[in-house]
Amino acid sequence: MPLTANQKPFITCAVTGSGGTQDRSPHVPRSPEQIANSAIDAAKAGAAIVHCHVREPDTGKPSRRIELYREVTERIRDSETDVVLNFTAGMGGDLVFGDAENPLPLNEAGTDMAGATERVAHVAECLPEICTLDCGTMNFAEADYVMTNTPGMLRAMGQMMTDLGVRPEIEVFETGHLWFAKQLVEEGIIQDPVMIQMCMGIPWGAPDDLNTFMSMVNNTPKDWTFSAFSIGRNEMSFVAAAMLAGGNVRVGLEDNLWLEKGVLATNAQLVEKAATIVTNMGATLMTPAEVREKLQLQKRAPVAR
């Protein structure tokens, strides 16, 4: 099919992630203050959306603690910089098995399994405009780790997000996830306008070759809003690819630590580089206000304690 470039994309900055990158770069934010400040800097550089995880401030390990999410929310919302807040809801579905001959018992150090209500608890309290819904189960490259999202869990979490008035960003890591996303929309669990994020190049999901990417794009309904990214060295290549395919852009330290060979990046620098690519291709960037209007988002304060 012919390409129709997106002449007005938005940039999402994935600020810190939940991978083990906290000791690989001094720029990976750990504390709520650091995460909020990095998100604000990314917004000033051109990001309309910031996608946030939280980490334990002392160790940098990924966390699901609500008070950390609340502090990030309040710091960003209290700043003078406008940006759309997008929280992960992907944690709490981590299974780490034993070795090939002894898969059970599970590895307790890495396994983190929680029910739907607990996995969405920080969303219910902090009320970001957007939160993610990882739309399926897949093997990850890290040891015998399986990201677990059953159909029942996804239906329950998706309905909670809809009932809260928080827009789900449906994360698709391969074509089967896109297939199930369509099912959630057909069942009315996810409502218009539908927003998806194509996560490319993450072992062992969809590889980031252009044929696979375009098969995902071609199977996405025309009235859906999509964004796409790849990890590591192909992050900036996918800025151009996503825009050319009619989509939006994601960069950030969750996906890639490097600005160029040998130079560690900040989130703001990655956003600036992506914005330069977009504008050099003749497009203009969407503002947070324009994103809210397009996606019918609700900006609200956290629930009062």
C-alpha positions as CSV (number, residue, x, y, z in Angstrom):
1,M,0.0,0.0,0.0
2,P,1.2,3.6,-0.6
3,L,2.6,5.4,2.4
4,T,0.9,8.5,3.7
5,A,3.3,10.3,6.0
6,N,2.0,11.9,9.2
7,Q,2.5,15.6,8.8
8,K,1.7,16.4,12.4
9,P,2.9,13.6,14.7
10,F,3.4,13.7,18.5
11,I,6.4,12.5,20.4
12,T,6.2,10.3,23.4
13,C,9.2,10.1,25.7
14,A,9.6,6.8,27.6
15,V,11.4,8.3,30.6
16,T,12.9,5.4,32.6
17,G,11.3,2.0,32.0
18,S,11.7,-1.1,34.2
19,G,14.7,-2.7,32.7
20,G,18.0,-3.2,34.5
21,T,19.5,0.0,33.0
22,Q,19.8,2.0,36.2
23,D,23.5,1.2,36.6
24,R,24.4,1.5,32.9
25,S,23.9,5.3,32.6
26,P,24.0,8.1,35.1
27,H,21.1,9.7,33.2
28,V,18.5,7.0,33.9
29,P,16.3,8.6,36.6
30,R,15.5,6.7,39.7
31,S,13.8,8.9,42.3
32,P,10.4,10.5,41.7
33,E,12.1,13.9,41.6
34,Q,14.6,12.7,39.0
35,I,11.8,11.0,36.9
36,A,9.6,14.1,37.1
37,N,12.5,16.5,36.2
38,S,13.6,14.3,33.3
39,A,10.0,14.2,32.1
40,I,9.7,17.9,32.3
41,D,12.9,18.4,30.4
42,A,11.7,16.0,27.7
43,A,8.4,18.0,27.4
44,K,10.4,21.3,27.0
45,A,12.4,19.6,24.2
46,G,9.2,18.7,22.3
47,A,7.6,15.6,23.8
48,A,3.8,15.9,24.1
49,I,3.5,12.7,26.1
50,V,5.7,11.3,28.9
51,H,5.5,7.6,29.6
52,C,6.6,6.9,33.1
53,H,7.5,3.9,35.3
54,V,8.8,4.3,38.8
55,R,11.9,2.9,40.5
56,E,13.0,2.4,44.1
57,P,15.1,5.6,44.7
58,D,17.9,3.8,46.6
59,T,18.5,0.9,44.2
60,G,16.9,1.9,41.0
61,K,15.0,-1.3,40.8
62,P,11.5,-1.2,39.2
63,S,8.6,-0.6,41.6
64,R,4.8,-0.6,41.7
65,R,4.6,1.6,44.9
66,I,1.6,4.0,44.6
67,E,3.3,6.7,46.6
68,L,6.1,6.9,44.1
69,Y,3.7,7.3,41.2
70,R,1.8,10.0,43.2
71,E,4.9,12.0,43.8
72,V,5.8,11.9,40.1
73,T,2.3,12.9,39.2
74,E,2.2,15.8,41.6
75,R,5.7,17.1,40.6
76,I,4.8,17.1,36.9
77,R,1.3,18.6,37.4
78,D,2.7,21.3,39.7
79,S,5.3,22.3,37.2
80,E,4.7,25.1,34.7
81,T,5.4,22.7,31.8
82,D,2.3,21.1,30.2
83,V,2.6,17.5,29.1
84,V,0.3,14.5,28.8
85,L,0.9,11.9,31.5
86,N,1.1,8.3,30.5
87,F,1.7,5.6,33.2
88,T,2.7,2.0,32.7
89,A,0.2,-0.7,33.9
90,G,2.5,-3.5,32.6
91,M,4.0,-4.5,35.9
92,G,2.5,-7.3,38.1
93,G,2.5,-9.9,35.3
94,D,6.0,-11.2,35.5
95,L,6.7,-14.9,35.7
96,V,10.2,-16.2,36.0
97,F,10.6,-19.9,35.8
98,G,13.3,-22.2,37.1
99,D,15.7,-24.1,34.8
100,A,14.6,-26.3,31.9
101,E,14.5,-29.4,34.0
102,N,12.9,-27.8,37.0
103,P,10.6,-25.0,35.9
104,L,8.8,-25.1,39.2
105,P,8.9,-23.6,41.8
106,L,9.0,-20.2,40.2
107,N,12.0,-17.9,40.8
108,E,10.6,-15.8,43.6
109,A,13.2,-13.0,43.2
110,G,12.0,-12.2,39.7
111,T,8.3,-13.2,39.8
112,D,5.8,-10.5,40.4
113,M,2.2,-11.5,39.9
114,A,-0.7,-9.3,40.9
115,G,-4.5,-9.2,40.3
116,A,-6.1,-6.7,37.9
117,T,-7.2,-4.3,40.6
118,E,-3.7,-4.1,42.2
119,R,-2.1,-3.7,38.8
120,V,-4.3,-0.7,38.1
121,A,-4.3,0.8,41.6
122,H,-1.8,3.5,40.9
123,V,-3.8,4.5,37.8
124,A,-7.0,4.7,39.9
125,E,-5.3,7.0,42.4
126,C,-3.2,9.2,40.2
127,L,-5.5,9.4,37.2
128,P,-3.0,10.0,34.4
129,E,-4.5,10.8,31.0
130,I,-3.2,7.6,29.5
131,C,-2.0,4.2,30.8
132,T,-0.6,1.2,29.0
133,L,-2.2,-2.1,28.4
134,D,0.2,-4.8,27.2
135,C,-2.1,-6.7,25.0
136,G,-0.7,-10.3,25.3
137,T,1.8,-12.7,26.7
138,M,5.3,-13.2,25.4
139,N,8.7,-14.5,26.2
140,F,11.3,-11.9,27.0
141,A,15.0,-12.1,26.4
142,E,15.9,-11.9,30.1
143,A,16.4,-15.4,31.4
144,D,13.2,-17.5,31.5
145,Y,11.0,-14.4,32.0
146,V,7.5,-14.5,30.6
147,M,5.4,-11.3,30.4
148,T,2.0,-12.7,31.3
149,N,-1.3,-11.0,30.3
150,T,-4.1,-13.5,29.9
151,P,-7.3,-12.6,28.0
152,G,-9.3,-12.5,31.3
153,M,-6.7,-10.2,32.9
154,L,-6.7,-7.9,29.9
155,R,-10.5,-7.7,29.7
156,A,-10.6,-6.8,33.4
157,M,-7.8,-4.2,33.3
158,G,-9.1,-2.7,30.1
159,Q,-12.6,-2.3,31.5
160,M,-11.2,-0.7,34.7
161,M,-9.2,1.8,32.6
162,T,-12.3,2.7,30.6
163,D,-14.4,3.1,33.7
164,L,-11.8,5.4,35.2
165,G,-11.8,7.6,32.1
166,V,-8.1,6.9,31.4
167,R,-7.2,6.2,27.8
168,P,-5.5,2.8,27.3
169,E,-2.5,2.9,25.2
170,I,-2.6,-0.7,23.8
171,E,1.0,-2.1,23.6
172,V,1.4,-4.6,20.8
173,F,4.6,-6.6,20.7
174,E,3.5,-8.9,17.8
175,T,0.7,-9.5,15.4
176,G,-1.3,-11.7,17.8
177,H,-1.5,-8.8,20.3
178,L,-2.9,-6.6,17.6
179,W,-5.5,-9.3,16.8
180,F,-6.6,-9.3,20.4
181,A,-6.6,-5.5,20.6
182,K,-9.2,-5.6,17.8
183,Q,-11.2,-8.1,19.9
184,L,-11.2,-5.8,22.9
185,V,-12.5,-2.9,20.8
186,E,-15.2,-5.1,19.2
187,E,-16.4,-6.1,22.7
188,G,-16.6,-2.4,23.7
189,I,-14.0,-2.8,26.5
190,I,-11.7,-0.3,24.7
191,Q,-13.6,2.6,23.2
192,D,-12.8,5.2,20.5
193,P,-10.5,6.9,19.9
194,V,-8.3,3.8,20.0
195,M,-4.5,4.3,20.6
196,I,-1.9,1.7,20.1
197,Q,1.9,1.5,20.5
198,M,3.8,-0.8,18.2
199,C,6.8,-2.1,20.2
200,M,9.4,-3.3,17.7
201,G,12.7,-5.1,18.1
202,I,12.1,-6.5,21.6
203,P,13.2,-10.1,21.9
204,W,11.1,-12.2,21.4
205,G,8.3,-10.2,19.9
206,A,8.1,-8.6,16.5
207,P,11.5,-7.9,14.9
208,D,12.1,-4.4,13.8
209,D,12.6,-5.1,10.1
210,L,10.4,-2.9,7.8
211,N,8.4,-5.8,6.4
212,T,7.2,-6.9,9.8
213,F,6.5,-3.3,10.8
214,M,4.4,-2.6,7.7
215,S,2.5,-5.8,8.3
216,M,1.5,-4.4,11.7
217,V,0.6,-1.0,10.1
218,N,-1.4,-2.6,7.3
219,N,-3.4,-4.6,9.9
220,T,-4.2,-1.5,12.0
221,P,-7.7,0.0,11.4
222,K,-7.4,3.3,9.6
223,D,-9.3,5.2,12.3
224,W,-6.9,4.1,15.1
225,T,-4.0,6.3,16.3
226,F,-0.7,4.5,16.4
227,S,2.8,5.2,17.5
228,A,5.9,3.0,17.0
229,F,9.4,2.6,18.3
230,S,12.4,0.3,18.2
231,I,15.0,-0.2,20.9
232,G,18.8,0.4,20.8
233,R,20.6,1.5,17.7
234,N,17.4,1.6,15.5
235,E,15.5,4.0,17.8
236,M,16.1,7.0,15.5
237,S,15.5,5.1,12.3
238,F,12.1,4.2,13.6
239,V,11.3,7.9,14.2
240,A,11.4,8.3,10.4
241,A,9.8,5.0,9.7
242,A,6.8,5.6,12.0
243,M,6.2,9.1,10.6
244,L,6.4,7.9,7.0
245,A,4.0,5.1,7.8
246,G,1.4,7.5,9.1
247,G,2.2,7.1,12.8
248,N,3.6,8.9,15.8
249,V,7.0,8.7,17.5
250,R,8.4,7.3,20.7
251,V,12.0,7.8,22.1
252,G,13.5,7.8,25.5
253,L,15.9,6.1,27.9
254,E,13.5,3.2,28.4
255,D,14.3,2.1,24.8
256,N,17.9,3.4,24.2
257,L,20.7,4.9,26.3
258,W,22.9,6.3,23.6
259,L,22.8,9.6,21.7
260,E,25.5,8.4,19.3
261,K,28.4,6.0,19.5
262,G,30.1,6.4,22.8
263,V,27.9,9.3,24.0
264,L,25.2,8.5,26.7
265,A,22.0,10.5,26.2
266,T,19.5,12.3,28.3
267,N,15.8,12.0,27.6
268,A,15.7,15.7,26.5
269,Q,18.6,15.0,24.0
270,L,16.8,12.0,22.5
271,V,13.6,14.1,22.1
272,E,15.5,16.9,20.5
273,K,17.1,14.5,18.0
274,A,13.7,13.0,17.2
275,A,12.1,16.4,16.8
276,T,14.9,17.5,14.4
277,I,14.2,14.4,12.3
278,V,10.5,15.1,12.2
279,T,10.8,18.7,11.4
280,N,13.6,18.1,8.8
281,M,11.1,15.8,7.1
282,G,8.7,18.7,6.7
283,A,6.3,17.9,9.6
284,T,5.3,19.9,12.7
285,L,4.9,18.5,16.2
286,M,1.6,18.2,18.0
287,T,1.3,20.0,21.3
288,P,0.0,18.4,24.5
289,A,-3.3,20.3,24.1
290,E,-3.7,19.0,20.5
291,V,-3.0,15.5,21.7
292,R,-5.7,15.8,24.4
293,E,-8.2,17.0,21.8
294,K,-7.4,14.3,19.3
295,L,-7.5,11.4,21.8
296,Q,-10.2,12.9,24.0
297,L,-8.1,12.8,27.2
298,Q,-9.1,14.0,30.6
299,K,-6.5,15.9,32.7
300,R,-7.3,15.5,36.3
301,A,-5.7,15.8,39.7
302,P,-4.9,12.6,41.8
303,V,-7.7,11.4,44.0
304,A,-7.6,13.3,47.3
305,R,-6.5,11.2,50.3
